[in-house]
């Protein structure tokens, strides 16, 4: 996938992750979107390592993997930043 596809999936995944894991974010909306993009990359990498398939296009499976990664990173981010 191209970088533009990862950004688009990350934007969508970040918004959905925010809806799944609501609350105050120390960085606001833009940090949540950046976490969504990073979650898409990390989720794709982890799921590929675990053998659950590779992320090679824009489909429901890729979006699901990106959302899982974004929710995980959002959770970790809140635990690290919030006191």
Number of C-alpha atoms within 10 A of each C-alpha: 9 8 8 9 12 22 18 15 24 28 24 20 30 32 20 20 27 21 11 11 14 10 9 11 16 12 11 9 14 12 15 25 23 17 26 35 25 23 28 32 20 20 26 24 17 15 18 14 11 9 8 11 15 16 20 11 13 13 10 9 15 22 22 16 25 33 28 23 29 34 26 18 22 26 13 12 17 15 10 9 10 10 5
